[in-house]
Amino acid sequence: MARYDGHGTDSAGARRLFRPERWLGIELRHLAALEAVAEEASFNRAATRLGYTQSAISQQIAGLERAVGQRLIERPGGPSRVALTPAGRLLLVHAQTIGARLAAAYADLAAMERGALGSIRVGSFHTLGGKLVSQILASFDRLWPDVTVDLVEVAGDRELLVLLGQGELDVAFAHLPLPAGPFDSTPLLADEFVLVVPRGAGRLARGSIEELAKLTLIGLRSCRGCDPLLAHARACGLELQFAHQADSVRTIEGMIVAGLGSAVLPHLATELMSNEVEILDLGALDLPRRPLAAVWNADRITAAPTAGFVDAARAVSSRRRRRPSRLRAAEAAA
């Protein structure tokens, strides 16, 4: 598919607005009404959500149905819930895509208004709160000293991808594989899992995943990157159970120090942990790694500073050492 990059007029026909005569009367409020009715399963609740009267919502849906020439809503009458027809569900998918493209257009225009070289918005999540992001920021600052980075940190990357799709972020860190959406990405590195235990605690006797599953574990509540680890354990016939969970790596460290258990965490999440814990290498367990990427909205025009940040992220990630000296073997000495 051709994409507009701000230069030239290649494939102008592919970008020309589609103009079926009957559809020219469709407005965004019609599509918003369709989405609200679908999610609320009620004309009345949809009207309350959008600030219209129920009759106004009914008129908007009726106008939309006339424009597309198909029935979009099943109206059973009485107390029964309304629902989309197959045609309604199909149109809603396209309506949401239109909404995402408009959000991207809004973000591009807002960026133009504040100045292309003013700032970029970068999304990160808590388990990258060690050294990697800071090193990337420092590298970017040396190359782009006039660009300010507005860093948004959340518990997990799911929220970041929503913000990216809405044009609220210019670039974000996320786990691979990515869910469906208007995303382009470049892989950065594959982060290994490590075992974090209180200082002085015993190591695993045999270094097996079965032994790991018997530990009292503390886990991350919002970590899509931990899904490969959990899937690997299930494939081995095991289910990792967590006695405690938290969103913050700092909170998990405090639980470990307090003797509440041990944690299997991505290594990058442990780089700034104190000497009150030990970080043990789980390489002998042949666990899957957590693949990380820099991600941006493919529907937006990629500004030079955003591309520069992605380049800095790729360069810093390629220089990362695989085994820091603090990492120790998880198996007890024979």
C-alpha positions in Angstrom: 0.0 0.0 0.0 1.4 3.4 -0.9 1.9 5.8 2.0 2.3 9.5 1.8 5.7 10.6 3.1 5.3 14.3 2.6 7.3 14.4 -0.6 6.2 14.2 -4.2 2.9 13.0 -5.7 3.5 9.3 -6.3 0.4 7.2 -6.5 -1.9 10.3 -6.3 -4.8 8.2 -7.5 -4.4 5.7 -4.7 -4.8 8.6 -2.2 -7.8 10.2 -3.9 -10.9 10.2 -1.7 -13.4 7.5 -2.5 -16.7 9.1 -3.4 -19.7 6.9 -3.8 -22.5 9.4 -4.2 -24.8 7.9 -1.6 -22.0 7.9 1.0 -21.1 11.6 0.8 -23.7 12.3 3.6 -21.9 10.1 6.1 -20.5 12.2 9.0 -18.3 11.2 11.9 -21.2 11.6 14.3 -23.0 8.7 12.4 -20.0 6.5 12.9 -19.6 7.5 16.6 -23.3 6.6 17.1 -22.7 3.2 15.5 -19.8 2.5 17.8 -21.7 3.7 20.9 -24.8 1.6 20.1 -22.5 -1.4 19.5 -20.7 -1.1 22.8 -23.7 -0.1 24.9 -26.2 -2.5 23.2 -28.8 0.2 23.8 -29.9 3.4 22.0 -30.7 5.1 25.3 -27.3 4.3 26.9 -25.6 5.3 23.6 -27.4 8.7 23.7 -26.4 9.3 27.3 -22.8 8.4 26.5 -22.6 10.8 23.5 -24.7 13.6 25.0 -27.6 13.3 22.5 -31.3 12.4 22.9 -32.3 8.8 22.1 -34.3 10.1 19.0 -31.2 11.8 17.7 -29.2 8.6 17.9 -32.0 6.7 16.2 -32.0 9.3 13.4 -28.2 9.1 13.0 -28.3 5.3 12.7 -31.2 5.6 10.2 -29.3 8.1 8.1 -26.2 5.9 8.1 -28.3 2.9 7.1 -29.8 4.9 4.2 -26.3 6.0 3.1 -24.8 2.5 3.0 -28.0 0.8 1.8 -28.0 -1.9 4.4 -29.5 -2.6 7.8 -26.8 -2.2 10.4 -28.7 -2.6 13.7 -31.0 -5.4 14.9 -33.9 -3.8 16.7 -35.7 -6.6 18.6 -37.9 -4.2 20.5 -39.0 -4.3 24.2 -36.3 -4.9 26.8 -34.1 -6.9 24.5 -30.6 -5.6 23.7 -29.9 -4.2 20.3 -27.0 -5.6 18.3 -25.1 -5.1 15.1 -25.9 -7.0 12.0 -23.0 -8.6 10.1 -23.0 -5.5 7.9 -22.9 -3.3 11.0 -20.0 -5.2 12.5 -18.1 -4.9 9.2 -18.7 -1.2 8.9 -17.7 -0.7 12.5 -14.2 -2.2 11.8 -13.7 0.4 9.0 -15.2 3.2 11.2 -12.6 2.5 13.9 -9.8 2.5 11.3 -11.1 5.9 10.1 -11.0 7.1 13.7 -7.5 5.9 14.1 -6.4 7.7 10.9 -8.1 10.9 12.0 -6.3 10.7 15.3 -3.0 10.3 13.5 -3.8 13.3 11.3 -4.6 15.3 14.4 -1.3 14.3 16.0 0.6 15.3 12.8 -1.0 18.7 12.6 -0.5 19.3 16.3 3.2 18.4 15.9 3.4 20.8 13.0 1.8 23.6 15.1 4.3 23.2 17.9 7.2 22.9 15.6 8.7 19.8 14.0 11.9 20.1 16.1 10.2 21.0 19.4 9.7 17.7 21.1 8.8 14.1 20.7 6.7 11.9 23.0 8.2 8.5 23.9 6.5 5.7 25.7 8.2 3.3 28.0 7.1 0.8 30.7 8.3 0.0 34.2 10.4 -3.0 33.5 12.6 -0.9 31.2 13.3 1.5 34.1 16.9 0.4 34.4 19.8 1.7 32.3 18.6 1.0 28.7 16.1 3.8 28.3 18.4 6.3 30.0 21.3 5.4 27.7 19.1 5.8 24.7 17.9 9.2 25.9 21.5 10.3 26.5 22.5 9.1 23.0 19.6 10.9 21.4 20.3 14.1 23.4 23.9 14.2 22.0 22.6 13.9 18.4 19.5 16.1 18.8 20.3 18.6 21.5 17.4 21.0 20.5 14.7 18.3 20.8 13.0 17.7 24.1 11.8 14.2 24.9 8.5 13.9 26.8 8.8 10.4 28.4 5.6 8.6 29.4 6.0 5.6 31.7 3.2 3.1 32.4 3.0 -0.4 33.9 2.9 -2.3 30.6 3.1 -1.8 26.9 -0.6 -2.5 26.1 -1.5 1.0 27.2 1.4 2.4 25.2 0.2 0.8 22.0 -3.3 2.3 22.5 -1.7 5.7 22.9 0.5 5.2 19.9 -2.5 4.2 17.8 -4.3 7.3 19.0 -1.4 9.6 18.0 -0.6 10.4 21.6 2.9 9.1 21.3 5.5 9.4 18.5 7.4 6.2 19.4 7.2 3.6 22.1 9.0 0.6 23.4 7.0 -2.7 23.2 7.3 -6.4 23.3 7.2 -8.5 20.1 5.0 -9.8 18.6 2.8 -6.8 18.3 -1.0 -7.0 18.3 -2.9 -5.9 15.2 -2.8 -2.2 14.6 -1.2 0.6 12.6 2.3 -0.2 13.7 5.7 -0.4 12.2 8.7 -1.5 14.4 12.3 -2.3 14.5 13.7 -5.0 16.8 16.1 -3.9 19.5 17.2 -6.8 21.6 16.0 -10.0 23.3 16.0 -9.7 27.1 16.7 -12.8 29.2 14.9 -13.8 32.3 16.7 -14.0 35.6 15.8 -15.1 39.1 15.9 -12.5 41.9 16.3 -13.8 45.5 17.2 -12.3 48.9 20.9 -11.9 49.4 22.2 -15.1 51.0 19.3 -17.3 49.9 20.2 -20.7 48.5 20.4 -21.3 44.8 18.5 -23.9 42.7 20.0 -27.3 43.4 19.6 -28.6 39.8 18.7 -25.5 37.9 15.5 -26.9 36.4 12.2 -25.3 35.6 10.4 -27.8 37.7 12.4 -26.6 40.7 11.7 -23.0 39.7 7.9 -23.7 39.7 8.1 -24.9 43.3 9.4 -21.6 44.6 7.2 -19.0 46.2 7.1 -16.5 43.3 6.4 -12.8 43.1 5.3 -11.7 39.6 4.6 -8.6 37.5 0.9 -7.9 37.1 1.1 -6.1 33.8 3.9 -7.7 31.8 3.0 -8.9 28.3 6.7 -9.7 27.9 6.3 -12.4 30.5 3.8 -14.3 28.3 6.5 -16.4 26.5 7.8 -17.5 29.9 4.4 -18.6 31.2 3.7 -20.4 27.9 7.0 -22.2 28.1 6.2 -23.4 31.6 2.8 -24.7 30.4 4.4 -26.5 27.5 6.5 -28.3 30.2 3.4 -29.3 32.0 3.8 -26.6 34.7 1.9 -23.6 35.9 3.9 -20.8 37.5 1.8 -19.6 40.5 2.4 -16.2 42.0 1.9 -15.6 45.7 2.1 -11.8 45.2 2.0 -9.5 42.2 2.8 -5.9 41.6 3.2 -3.4 38.8 6.3 -1.8 40.2 9.7 -3.4 40.0 10.7 -1.4 43.1 7.7 -2.9 45.0 8.7 -6.4 43.9 12.3 -5.8 45.1 10.9 -4.7 48.5 8.8 -7.9 48.8 11.9 -10.0 48.0 14.0 -8.2 50.6 11.1 -8.7 53.1 11.3 -12.5 52.5 8.0 -12.8 50.7 9.4 -14.8 47.9 11.6 -14.7 44.7 10.9 -13.3 41.3 11.5 -14.3 37.7 12.0 -11.0 35.9 13.4 -9.7 32.6 17.0 -8.8 33.2 16.6 -5.2 32.2 14.2 -4.7 35.1 16.8 -5.6 37.6 19.8 -3.5 36.6 19.3 -0.8 39.3 18.3 -3.2 42.1 20.2 -2.9 45.4 22.8 -5.2 46.9 20.1 -6.6 49.2 19.1 -9.0 46.5 21.0 -11.4 44.2 20.3 -11.8 40.5 20.8 -15.4 39.3 21.4 -16.5 35.7 18.7 -18.9 34.4 20.5 -19.7 31.1 20.7 -23.4 31.9 16.9 -23.6 31.9 16.8 -22.6 28.2 13.9 -20.2 28.8 12.6 -18.0 26.0 13.7 -14.4 25.9 11.7 -11.2 25.9 12.0 -9.6 22.4 11.8 -5.8 22.5 11.2 -3.3 19.7 10.9 0.4 19.0 7.4 1.0 17.6 5.8 3.9 15.8 2.4 4.7 14.1 2.6 3.6 10.4 -0.3 5.9 9.5 1.6 9.0 10.6 4.3 10.9 8.7 7.6 10.0 10.5 9.4 13.2 11.5 13.2 13.3 11.5 13.5 13.4 15.3 11.4 10.3 15.7 13.5 8.5 13.1 16.6 9.8 15.0 15.3 8.4 18.3 14.7 5.0 16.7 18.3 5.0 15.3 19.6 5.9 18.8 17.6 3.0 20.3 18.9 0.6 17.8 22.5 1.7 18.2 22.5 1.6 22.0 20.7 -1.8 22.0 23.3 -3.3 19.7 26.1 -2.4 22.2 24.5 -4.0 25.2 26.5 -6.7 26.8 24.7 -10.0 27.2 26.0 -11.1 30.6 26.7 -8.3 33.1 29.2 -9.3 35.8 26.6 -9.2 38.6 24.7 -12.2 37.1 25.5 -15.4 39.0 24.7 -19.0 38.2 21.4 -20.2 39.6 22.6 -23.7 40.3 24.2 -24.5 43.7 27.8 -25.6 43.6 28.2 -29.3 43.5 
